[in-house]
Amino acid sequence: MKRKVTIFTIVSALLYGLVIILTTLTPLAEIGESANQFNTAGMWLAVSIVLACYFVPLLFFLLGLTWIKYVMAALCGIGLLSFLPMFLGILLFMAKDGVSLSLFAVLVTCGAGILINLMWYFAAFRTNRLIS
């Protein structure tokens, strides 16, 4: 169980960081004054914050604090609540402005993030007990 949770957490963190980076390469980066641009300090700060939010609880989990799994579950839920609207928003943007390779890459990464986060819950909370 611990190994699967660790793997899914790392993959989810990498996917979330990748979404931030890929989004800066899309036309979405031009929308709004606060949008991050590729390879700027803001982009790398956003990626660093996301990775810290994933890896600090993971470190405590690996050190044996099993209760942190519930904190990680809440953070995983926040990840799902981020990936899903991004996925739907990209679909709507693509329907309006057309498909581009950069938007498609973000869409696929968000879809993978949704799947990985759902798999995380099964890995973290699945029991091997038979139900009578």
Secondary structure, DSSP 8 states (H G I E B T S, - for coil): -HHHHHHHHHHHHHHHHHHHHHHTTSGGGGSSTT---TTSHHHHHHHHHHHHHHHHHHHHHHTT-TTHHHHHHHHHHHHHHHHHHHHHHHHHHHHHH---HHHHHHHHHHHHHHHHHHHHHHHHH-------
